[in-house]
């Protein structure tokens, strides 16, 4: 079903966080900076098809992933990360055909990103569950790893699932193919350098210690339904987009803020009625300085902002449609961010 209206459908200026929204339509070759009135205030023409999404750096440049030919045939592959200045020139890039989903800059200028590696079928017994005899056509099971690349293109740190993960605790769902384990989609670098990682296919988030490589914290909840975009907030809680797919009851998405000590939900947002907010795949969330929460309901190309009371104060539906393999024509958005007007990266971008 197509939306009845595109562009800005709601804007309550006195309650919305002043700022600009960065988003890149799936299947396209553009990334946009959107004003709250729906105007495009800046646009980058990408040097190839979008991988997944982009983010602003403090210097005003755009860090974004581009699809490369030759990588594994798996969902959400990228393969090339590029940093573009406001004029669209490439000032840094790194190619890794196994790069996928997410990436995040480190304070020292290097970048942490998700990648795959193939475990041959005869060595993949540690991966439990999934559909029998459904290994990838490449001859095994792809597993996730974290890589850190410096500005010179050197891999300076790596964390392999196969060396640290408790496989017996977290089998794949019985409906999941064994093409990969376990579909990491987020690697959020915290202020202390440790990394919060989200695994969609096993409804799990973990905290990887950057210094020891140990898993310092973990939490799984089947009701999340293949979560995305888990992040640590300034109050030390964790926020995530709980997609709510493959549930026994009526499927719907939620935004959850979780106390990591008690593992209790301390705040949530859901649709009214609940089924009016649902994206079974992709999507993201971001807490803003004024306490509002910015949400990307990715599969419907819908971005909106809610108050702590759950009131929608800004909403935009993307009019940008592209053809995406295995999906068709869609206005899908993998992830989006709203940057406050005093954000240093935004300020430097707009000065150019």
Buried (B, 14 or more C-beta within 10 A) or exposed (E): EEBEEBBBBEBEEEBBBEBBBBBBBBBBBBBBBBEBEBEEEBEBEBBBBBBBBBBBBEBBBBBBBBBBEEBBEBBBBBBBBBBBBBEEEEEBEBBBBBBBBBBBBBEEEBBBBBBBBBBEBEEBEBBBBBBEEEBBEBEBBBBBBBBBBBEEEEEEBBBBBBEBBEBEEBBBBEEBBBBBBBBBBBBBBBEEBBBBBBBBBBBBBBBBBBEEBEBEBBBBBEEBBBBBBBBBEEEEBBBBBBBBBBBEEEBBBBBBBBBBEEEEBEBEBBBEEBEEBBBBBBBBBBBBEBEBBBBBBBBBBBBBBBBEEBEBBBBBBBEBBBEBEEBEEBBBBBBBBBBBEEBEBBBBBBEE
